[in-house]
């Protein structure tokens, strides 16, 4: 089945106010944070039925899982949601169009099972599809194909019914939407509106989870519509055995740090922790990667057979605390000195704290080093703590090195000294101008504001000319607070961050994440940058020219292995090992082959090692959308590039 992830979503009220007028100011020196950080809603935690039961669920199955969930102590560890996935409904409705269910499988109906979940102090989740037919129609799993199991044409009616039954969130799948060719942003905007209306009518907040498998790039538009959005296909398909390869693939595809902030989350799908096929070490790596991402933690194992070892992994308080960190940012890759030996860092709440995962994707044990400078700390001594051992390892200057088993990981918390930051004030229109960055890459931007209301205010943030994102500003009371985003900045002092619809704005404090540094590849003839269209991550997407804006889809890191890497894990690639004029220059998972290696020549040309051809703006065109290809090197301007 296409989408069996679950994610709960905490809907935030969309309230717009005008930005307050403030004076122009120049960047100031680094200073200690004096404005309190406002906690944002953390990613949902709980259990979902799909991974272990597929469509074969009923009241008794859910009740048994709830009882085991409570007995295992998961609520005390922060897990709250019990999510009923596909299979609960067979597409029937009454004369009024309301959903009906088999009361033999669901005695007392869906309200009864929601009531039972609530009786344990938990929250209840339900499932539907954005199309006319749901996944159970297109991909039956343990039940006959059931038509009409989607909510298209009934968005308002179904969301209200779910809320009246007592459900606290709804996951909306995409099998029907995909089959019908619906526009995902349009469909989910309508669903989000229906969720908001239903929540207001019943007084019960209904959380929305977008589950369209990363189709149509939801990280560009889902923040503000939903609290979480799936970024990839299922982590395990019906009948398959969980695998580390799928775990790593879903983790990689969820790396969209500029979209994750202020209570909105990338969703790499449910956890497979404790399911057959994974070792304890692999389960710990799974949990560590989801936690460093700040991803939803939705267990998918059969809780009635869960071992104490698995329960301990799921409940480790220090790992869970990283996942639930109230700053709400995503961890990012900050180093890969050797292929497959990776370092991920996450900026945590407070000052000077970082979560770190050392990940060994190779087949041999290796030492991996995290450098303080890569995660935005000074080289002064920092305290290092092993989160799985729950033990402080000592204080170390500059860096820390640990042995990591083949295919394994180490998870740390590093507490050190923040590197220098810069402060800026907004214009009357709510724009921070002249924002400086030493290099193209990510920076943490703390936005000070005051929201004296009782509900969050949402505004729109646009960095340079990049895709805009919706930012939520929770209430602060009468004194200001800050929320954080991760912004892609261009090297230099010409960056701008424009906020519209935000509350009264204060100081913007910017701290770089140096381990993400890259460069823009700017065409000499066009003045435009090598770009991956619309922040797409799909293998085979052809690179193109676009106005330079410093987005993550334009930041290319040239490695010691001669790769040009974008998004941290995609390499510029001569498509299909091509060697002829016109071969497409595309992105692809980095694999170490020569068609992903490039020589940066002193005359500004870039030569593919495998093909011996130059990176070329096709047909010497200069406009946005011009395709990038390989062509016989000729020294013309459409083959010359500057790196800034």
N, C-alpha and C positions, 0 to 999 in steps of 0.2 A: 504494500500500500504506500502511496506517495508520501503521506505525512503522518507520522505517528509520534511526533514529538509533542510535548504538551507544554505549554507554558502558561502560567497564570499571568494575568496582567492587572496592574493596579491603575485604574483610570484616574486621571487627574482632571479636575474641573478646568475648562478652558475659559479664562476670563481675561479680557484685554483691557489694558489701561495705557494711557499715553506715557511716553518716556519723559522723565523730568529734565528740565533744562539745567545744564551744568556748565561751568566755565571751561575754556580750553586750558590744557596743561601740558607740560613737557614730561617725558619719562623721568622718574626719580630714581635715586639709588635703592639698592636692595635694603629691605628692612624686615624686622620680625613681624609676623602677622599680628595685627591688633584687632581685626574684625573677626568675630566668631564665625566658624563654618556652620552652615545650616545642614542638618541631616536630611537627606533625600530618601524617598522610599527605596528599600533594598529589593533585590531580585527575589521573586517568590521561591519558597521552599515547600516541598511536600512530596507526594507520591502520585503517580499516574498509572492507569491500568494497561496501556497499550503494549508495552514491551513484553510483558509476561503473559497477557491474556488475550491480546488481539480483540476480536469482536465477541469473544465468548465470555461475556460478563452478565451478571444479574445482581439482584439485591444481596443474595447470600455471599457471592464472591466479594462484593464491596464491603459488606459487614465484616467478613473474616479479615480482610486487609486492614480495615479500620482498627479492629481489636488488636491485631498484631502490631500495627503502627504505634498504638498507645503503649502496649506492653513493652515494646522495645525502647521506650523513652525518647522517641523522635520528637514529640512536641516540646519536651524540655530543651532539646537541642536547637529549636527554632523552626522545625518543620510544621507546617500548618495546613496545607491544602491536600485534599483527597480529590483527585481529578478522574472523573468518569469519561473515558474516551469513546471512540467509535464502537458501535454495536448495541448501544442501549435502546435505539429507536429504529423501527423498520419502515418509516416513511408514512405512517397513517396519521390522518387528521380527522377531526369531527366536522360537523356541518358548518361550524363557525370558523373553521380553518385552524383551530388549536391542535397542537400535537397530542396524540394519544399513544399509550404504550401498552404492552402485554402485561396485564396485572398478575398473570401467573408468574412471570419472571420478576416483576416489580410490584409486589403486594403493597397496596396503599399508594401506588404511583410514585412518581419521582419526588414529590414532596416528602414522602415517608423516608426515603433514603437520605435526602438532604437533612431532614430533622435528626436522623440517627447520627450523621456526621457532626452536626452542630451539638448534639448532646454530649459529645466527647471534647467539646471546646475547640473544634476544628472548623475549617472552611471547606465548602463544597464546590466542585467544579463540574461543568457539563461541556458538551461538544456538539458542533454542527459544521456545516459546510457553506461556503459563500455562493455555491451554485445551486441549481435545481436538484441535482443528484449528488450524494456524498460519496466518499471513498468506498464505502461498502457496496455500492452499486458497480463501480468500475473495477474494484479489486477485492472481491469477497474473501474474507479470512475467517473461516469457521462457521459462516452462516451463508444462506443463499443470497444472491444479489438482490438488494432492496432498492427500488427506485424511489424518487421523491424524498430522499433523506437529507436534502439541503434546505437552506432557509431563503434562497432567492425568491423574491416576491412576498416574503413574510418577515423581513428583517425586524421591523418594529414589533410585530406581533410575537415573534419567537423570543426576542430579547426580553420583552415584558413578561412573557410566560415563564422564562427561566428565572427571572428575578422574583416573581410571585411564588414560584415553587420554593424559593429560598436559596438559590445558587448564588455564589459569590464571585464566580468568574466564568467566562466562556471562551473556549478555544474554537476558532473558526478556521477550518481546513480549506483546501483549494482544489480538490479533485474535480468538482463540478465547474468551478470557475476556470480552471485550466482547460478542461474539455470544451467549454463554450467559448473560449477566447476572450473572457472578460478582462477589462482593464483593472488591475489589482488595486491601484490607488483609489480609483473611483468606487469600486465595490467596498473596500474596507473603510473608506470615508463614510459611506452610507451606514455601514454596520456600526462604526464608532458613534455616529450620531444617534442610532437606535439604542445603543448601550447607555449613552448619556441620558436620553429621554427616559428609558426604563428605570435607571437608577434614581432619577429625580422623582418619578411617579411612586416608587415603592419605598424610597428612603434607604434602600439596601444597595451599597456600591457594588457594581458588577464589573469585574476586571476583564479586559479584552486581551486575548492572545492571538496575534496574527500568525497564521501557519501556512504561508504560501511558498515555503521551501527555498527562499531567496530569489524566487522568480521576480523579475521586474524590479530588482534592487530595492527591497523595502527599507534598507538603512537610509535611503535618500528621503523617504516620505513617511515612514511609520512613527518616528518619534512625535509624540503629541496625539496621535490617533490611538495608540496602544502602548502598553508598558513593555511589551516584548514582541519580537518578530523573529520567526525562524529564518536562518541564513543559509540553510542547506537541506538536502534530502534527509530521509530517515537515517538515524544512526544505526539501526538494525531493522532489517525487513522481516516480515512474517516468515517464520520457518528457518531463518538464518541464525547462525551462532555469532554472538558478539565478538568483535575483533579489535585489536589495537589500531589497525590501519583505518578502520572507520572512525574510531575515536579521534585520531589525529587529523583526519580529513575534515571532520565536522568542526573541530577546534580551529583549524586554519581558516576555514571559510567564514568563521564568525568574527574575524578580526576587522572591525570597523570602529576604531576608537573615537573618531570625531562624532559618531552618531550616538554613542552611549554616554549618557550624563543625566543628571537631575531626575532620576527615577525611570529612565527609559533604557531597555536592555536588548542587546543582541542575544539570540537564543540558539545555541548549537545543538539543541534537542535534549531529550531526557538522558539521565544517567543510566549506564549499564552496570554500574557497580554492584557486585554480588550476583550477577547473572552467570550461568555456565559459560565457560570459554575464556574468562579472564582470571589471571593469578592475583594474589593479594597485592603484589608490587604494581601490577597494571591497574588494579582498582585504585591504589593510592595516586598513581599518575593521573588517572582519569579525574579524580576528585581535585587534585592540585591544579590541573589545567582549567577546569571549570571555575575553581575558586579564584585563580589569578585573573580570569576574565571577568569576574563578577557576574557570572551567568546564573540563570535560574537553576536551582538544585532540586530536580524532580526525580526522585528515585523511581526506577522501573522494575526492580526485582520483586519476586514473590516474597512478601514479608513474612508469610507463615513458615517459611523454611530458611529465613535469614540466619546466618551464623553470627556469633558474637564478634568475630573478626570484622565482618562486613559492617555490622552496626557500629563498631568502634571507628571505622573509616568514615562513615557517614556523619558521625556525631563529634568527631574531633573538634573541640571548641575553638582552637586557634586557627584551624583551616577554615571552619565555618565563619569565623570572625572576619577573615580576609574576604571571603565571598560577600559577606553582608556589610562590608565597610560603608559607613554612612556618607562618604564622599561620592560614591557611585560611579567611579571611573573604571575604564577597562585597562587591564594589563596589556603591554605590547612587547614585541621582540626588540631587545636593545643590543644584542650581539650574537654573531655566529662566526667566530674567527675561523673555525674549521667546519666543513660541511657536516651538518647533523648535530653539532654540539651547540645548543642554543641557550640563550639567556633571556628570560622574560621578566619584566619589572612592572610593578603597579604602584602608583602613587596613592598612599593611604591618607586617611584623615589625620589631623594634627599637623605637626611639623617634623620633617626629617625621617618619617617612617616609610619604608618600602617593603612590599612583598616581592619575593624573587622565586622563580622556578628555574632550576638548572635541568635542562631536558636533553637526554642523550638518545638521538634517533638512530644511532649506529649499532652495529652488531658486536661491538667490543666495549668493555669498560674503559672509561676515559675520565681524565680530570677536566673540569669545567670551571672557569673563573668568571665571577661577576666583579666588574670594576665600579667603584662608587660613582665615578664621573659619568658612566653610561646611564645611570638612573637618576641623575640630577643632584647628586650629593657632592660635597667637597671631599678631598682626599684625607681629611682628618679621621682619626679613629672612629669606628662605628661598631656598635654591638650587633652580633650575629646570633640569631636564635633558630634552631631546627624545630620546625612546627610539627613534624610527625613525632619526633622524640620528645617534644615539649621540654627542651633543654637549651639553656644559653651556652653557646660555644666559646664566647670570649669577645674581646675587642680587637679589631684589625684595622690597620691603616690602608687606604688606597683600594684594597680589593680582598676577595676571599675565594679560595679554591677548594673544591670538594671533589672526591672521586664519585663518579656516577656509573651505576651498572648499565650494561647494554640494554637499550630499550627502556631505561628507568629514568628516575627524576629525583631531585632533592628540592624540598620547599623550605624557604628561609624567610625570616623577617629581619631586615637590616634597619637599625636606628642610628642615624648619623646627623650630619649638619647640612642643611639646605644650601645649595649653591646660590649664587647671586640671582636676584629677580629685578624686574623693572616695573614701575608704576605709571599709570596713565589715567587721565580723566576724560570724560565724554564731552562731546560737543553738545550743543542744544538739541541736535537731532538724534542724539543717542548713539553717536559713532565715536569709537576710539581710533584716532589716526596716528600715523607716525610710529606705529608699534614696530619694535626692532627685534631682529633675530640674527644671531651670528651665522646660522646656516639654515637651509631649507629643512624643515622637519617639524615634529610635534612639539608643542609647548602646553603646559598646564596653565589655563587662564582662570584666575579666581575673580569673579564678578561681584563686587559689593553692591548692595541694593537695600531698599527698605520697602517692605510690603506690610502695611498695618492692618490689612484685611484678615478674614478668617479662612480664606481658601487660596490655593495657589493661583498665581497669575502666570500666563504663558506669553512669551514673546518670541520673535523670530530673529535668529542670529545668522548673519551672513559674513563670512570671513573672505576678504578680497572678493573675487568673483565666483567663489565656490558655491556648491549646492547649499541652500539655506537649511537650517535645522531649528526645530522648536525646542525652546528652553523653558523649563518650569521654575518658577520662583516661589517657593513655599512662604507662608507667613513668617515674619520676623518679629512681630510686635513693634514697639516704637523705636527700637534701636536697630541699626543696620546689621546685616549678616552677609555671608558670601555663599555662592554656589560655584562649582567648578565645571569646566569643559576642557577637552583637549582639542586644540586648534592647530591646523596645519598652516605654518607660516613660511614665507619666502625669506631667504637670506637678505639682509638689508633692513632699511628703516621705512619702507613704504607700505607696510601691512596696515590693513584697517579691519576693525571688527564693528559691524553695525547691528544695533539692536532696535527693533521696532516692536511696539506693543508691550514693552517691559515696564516694570514699576520704576520708581525713582532710583536712578543709578548713582553709584559712587565710584571708587577707585577700581581700576582693572590692574591686577598684579599678574605678571607673566613670568613663568619659570620654564626654561627649555628642558626637554628630555633628550640630551645629546646623543644617546644611543640610537635614536631614530633618524639622525641626520642623513640627508641625501643631497641631490642637486637637481636643478631644472636642466633639461636638455633643450636649449633654445636654438631654433633654426636661424642661420645667418641670413638667409634670403627672406624668410617669412616673418621673423621676429616672434613666431609662435612656438609653443612648447610641445614636446612629445607627451601625449596624453592618452589615457585609457578611457574611452567614452563612458560617461555617466557613472563613474566609479564601479564599472562592471568587473567582476572577478572571474568570469568564465574562461576556462582554457580555450585558446583559439581566437580570442577577441583581438582584432587588429588594432595596433597603435595608430594614432592619428595626430594631426596638428590641432591645437586649440589655443585660444588666448591664455597666456600664462597667468595662473592664479595661485600657485603654490599648494594646490590640493594634494591629498595623498595619492591621487591617480596621476600626478605629475612629478612626484618625488622619487628619483632613481638613485639607488645606492650602487656605486661601483665597487665590487669586492676584490679581494686579493686573488680570487679565482677567475677574475675577468668577466664576472656576471654583471648585468644591469638589472637590479632587483627593485620591484615596486610592490607595495603592500606588505613588504617583509618576507613574502614567500613565493612571489611570481617573478619569473625571469623573462626578459625580452628574448625572443626565440625566432630563429629562421624556420618558418612553418614547414613541418613534414620533412625536415632535413634538406630543404630545397637549396639548389645551387644555381638557379637560373635567374636572369633579370625578371623582376616582378614578383619574386617570392615574397609572401607577406611577412611582415614583422609583427609578431603576435606576442601575447603573454601566455605563459604555460608554467605549470608547477616546475620549480627548479629541479633539475635532474643531473647536472654535471656534464652533460654532453657538449661537444664542441659547437653545436648550432646555437648554444646559449652563451657562448663566450665571444667577447668583443675586444678589439684593440682600439684604444683611444689614441689617435695619431696627432702629431704636433700641428698639423695643418687644419685641425678641427674636424676631420672626417672620422667616422667610426666604422671599422671593418669587422665583419663577421668572420670568426676564426675558421669555421667549417666551410663557408661558401667562398670566402675571399672577396666578397662584394661589400659595397658600402651602404650604410643606412641612408635612405633617400626619400625625400618628399615627392610622391609620385607625380610625374609629368611637370615637375617644377612649379606645381601649384602652391599657393600661399594661404588659401582661405581655411577657415575652421572646417574640420572634417576631412581635410586632405589625408589620404591614406599614406602610411609609411611602409616602404617596401625595401627590398635589397636590389641593388643595381650595380652594374659595372662602374668602378670608381672613375670619375671624370674630373674631379676638382671643382665642380660647379657649386654655386651657393646653396642649392637645395640638398647638398650632401655635407654641408659644414655646420657644426653645432658648437655652441658654447655651453659650459657647465658652470652654473652659479647657485 
